[in-house]
């Protein structure tokens, strides 16, 4: 408890500044002109057995229609679509789907000719298939050339996106060899780490490379701008 407004302001000065919350935009200028869409999961956790909520995700969840709030756009020049005729591999479980909804919306609206392969995963098909109708429509119309899904809790054995990648390892490697760009969006740990380890395994297995050779191949993709990630 504080005695008065002056003491309250003194307490505020002692608190650490809140860092900005950065969300990946889930919309495309070509497909959603004048709009910005976000994909937000309300963060729920416990501290000393007491339920806590994420500051920003809960704030956004409490907003009602027509309310406004201030925000800024932070450009990411390293996570962009390639030329329209280039093939892309998108790996985005959970809210990582945000970037790829924007990518697919853009490629659909601009009639890009490059092939698109999406790896998406969540816990349950029925409750967690984010943007299900849009994704199925893109697959039905051919905007999505391939769709690989992993719903980890729908069977006794846990299945994740990196498992699907390994299942399709030969074809995935063929896409990369043919010039496809790889994008990863979502949780940094453990998702992106497991995805990168799986890519190294695929490069080693289907490129008949040594572990060091697979690592060098991976680094070459990064240098060429053909491997990009947006992780948090």
VENGI-V552746 format. One line per field, one symbol per residue. phi: phi as a letter, one per 30 degrees, with the letter a starting at -180 (. if undefined). psi: psi as a letter, one per 30 degrees, with the letter a starting at -180 (. if undefined). Layout:
BEGIN
phi->???
psi->???
END
This chain:
BEGIN
phi->.cdadddddddeddddddddcccddcbbedcbeibbcbcbcddbabbhicdbbdedddeddddceidbadabccdbdcbbddeecddbccbbdhdddedddddddddddchdcddbbccbbadbddcbddhedddddddddjeddbbccbcdcdbdddbbedddddecedddddddddjdccbbbkddbcedddddddeddddddcchcdedddddddddddddicbbbbbb
psi->kleaeeeeeeeeffkkkkkkkkkkkglkeefikglkkljkkkjklkjhgkklkkeeeeeeffklkflllkllkjkjffilkakfgkkkkkjilbfffeefeeeeeeeefghkfllkkkjkkaekeefgikheeeeeeeeeffejekjjkjjegglekkklefeeeeegeeeeeeeefggkkkkkkakekfeeeeeeeeeeeeeeefghlleeeeeeeeeeeeefggjkkjl.
END
